[in-house]
Amino acid sequence: MSDGFWIALMTEHGPWALLVFWLLFRDQKKDEGARAALNRNTEIIVELTTLIRERLPQKGS
């Protein structure tokens, strides 16, 4: 976004508009971090499940 956009936003709506954008941006970054951690945890759980299934005795064998 250009500098003109931010200047127009400030002159028309004041600092509240920037505060809202900043809070939304910060919330998005927190969500991205949480999702990355959950995705990594899911990968680890899948790997552990696969290892356990490989080591358990098979039925009928």
Secondary structure, 3 states (H helix, E strand, C coil): CCHHHHHHHHHHHCHHHHHHHHHHHHHHHHHHHHHHHHHHHHHHHHHHHHHHHHHCCCCCC
